[in-house]
Amino acid sequence: MGKLKTRKPRKGLTFEDVWAALMETRKHQEETARQMKETDRIIKETNRKFGEFSNRFGEIVEYQVLPKIEEKFNDVGFTFSRTCNGISIKDEQDEYKVADIDIFLENGDCAIAIEVKVKTLQKDVDRHKQRMAVLRRSADKNNDKRVFYGAMAGAIMTDEVKAYAQKAGFYTIVPNGETVKIDVPESFIPRDW
């Protein structure tokens, strides 16, 4: 049989040494936690500033569309006499829901609510359909019998999204050089709300 090997205790490692190492580790953990909290604060602030920047860019697109939009819709058969931007419609059936409309064209018979996006996505089209329903309910409640149409405007709008919006019954407004054009295919039928 072989001899049992026994370990000799280390010399010089005391309870105080272990305790000091633990306290040093705790200090590092606290510093790491402080740095993580500061990093979270910086990320939140960066996201807030990016959101503001994105909103400003959206406003630029809106103001690119706004100046000639009444004229452009009049060129496709409408006669609008009033254009406003940045209006809100409160849905009386759901007091917490508000429909914000970027650009609103109107006359005595009809109106067009235009949603403006930097990059228009299918989900934006779906949200605008909901917004149009809110607008219609609000108009009905106020005995407003006008016909409402919708339009999607975007600095960037893929052909797929444009087709999706048109299938939903929305006019699509896309950049066209220095101005915009309303893209109305021959088979397009606008939906009224």
N, C-alpha and C positions, 0 to 999 in steps of 0.2 A: 504494500500500500504506500501511496505517496503521502508526502507531508502536506498538511493543510497550510495554505499560505494565508497569512493574516496581514492586513494592512496596518501600516503604522500611521497614527494620526499625523495630520499636517501640523507642522509647527508654525506659529505666527498668526493663524486665522482665529480670531476671537469673535465672541458674540458682538462686541462693539464694532468690529470690522464689517460684519454682515449687516448690522443695523445701519451703519453709515452708508453702505452700498444701497440698501433699500431706500433710505432717505434721499440719496442722490437720484435714484431711479424715479422716485415720486416727484422730485423737483423737475426732472426732464418731462415727465408725463403732464404736469401742470403747465409747463411752458408750451408743450405741443398742443394741449387743449386751448390755451390762450391764442396760439397762432392759428389754429383751426377756426376759432370763433372770429378772429380778425379776417381770415380768408373768406368766411361766409358773408361777413359784412361787406367786403369788397365786391364779392360776386353779386350780391343783392343790389348794391349801388350801380355796378356796371350794367346789370339787367335793366334797372330803372332808366339809366341814361340811354341805353340802346332802345328801349321802348319809346322814349321821348324822340329820339332821332328817327325811328321808324314812323312815328306819328307825323313828324315834320315832313318826311319824304312823302307820306300819303297826302298831306296837304298840298304839296307841290303838284302831285298828279291831279288832285281835285282842281286846283287853280289853272292847270293846263287845259282841263276839259271845260271848265265853266265859261270862259269868255264867248265862245262861239256856239255853245251847245243849243241854245234856243234857235239860232239861225239854222243849224244843221238839222234839227228835227222839223223845222218849218220847211226845209228843202225836201223832206220825205213825206210831206202832206199834212203836217200839223200846223196850227196857228196858235202859238203860245204867246201870251202877253205878259207873263210874269215868270221870273226865275229867282229862286232863293236857294241858299245853301245853309247847311248846318241846322236843320230843324228837327224837333223831337215830337213824336206822337205818343201819347200815353194811352194804353189800352185799358179802358174802363172796366173790362171784365177781369183783368188781372192787374191790380194796381201796382204791382212790382215790375211789370214789364213795360219797357219804353222802346219805341222804335225810333232810332236816329236815322235821318235821311240826309245823305251827303248833298245831293242836288235835287231840287223839286221844281218841275216846270208845270205851269197850270194856265188854264183858261176857264171859261164858264162850263164847258162840257166835259173836259177830261184833264188828267194830270199824269205826269210821269215821274216816278220816284227812281232816282239813279243812285246806285251803290258804286262807290269808287274805291278801287284797291290798287296797290302797287302791283301785286301779282295776284290775279284772280284765280281762285281754286274752286273745285266743285262744292266744297263745304260753304264757301261764300255765297254761291248760287242758292244753296239750300237755305241758308240763313235769310237771304233776301226774299225767298218765297214766304218764309214765316213773317218777315217784316211787312210784306204786302198784305198778308192776311190780317195783321194787326191794324194796318192802315185802313183796310176795308171795314173792319168791325167798328173802328173809331168813326169813320165817315157815316156808316149806317146809324150809329147811335146819335149822330148830330144831324141826321136827315140830309146828308150830303150825297146826292144821287150821281155825281160825276163818275165816269169810268176811269179806273186807275190802271196804268200800264207800268211795267218795270223795265229797268235797263241796268246792265252791268258794264262798268267802264274799268279798264285796267291798262296800266303801262305795259304789263306783261300778261298775255292771255294766250294759252296754247290753243291750237285748233280744236283739241278734244274738249277743253273747257268752254270754248266759244260755242261748239255744237251742243254741248250739254245745256248751256244757258239758253240758247235759241229753242231747243226742244222744250225747255221749261216755259217758253213764251216770253223771254226777255229779249229786248233789243240789246245788241252788243256794240260797245263803243271802244274802238281800238286806235292807237296812235297811227297817224298817216302823215309822216313828214313833219311839217311845222304845226299841224293842227290834228284834229281827229276826224274820223268818218264814222257814220252809223252804218254798220254792216247789216243789210236787210236782204237775205237771199230770196229768190223768187218764190220759193215754197213756204216762206216764213209766215206764220200766223201769230200775231201778238195775243197774249192772253190778257184778259181784263179781270180785275178783281172787284 
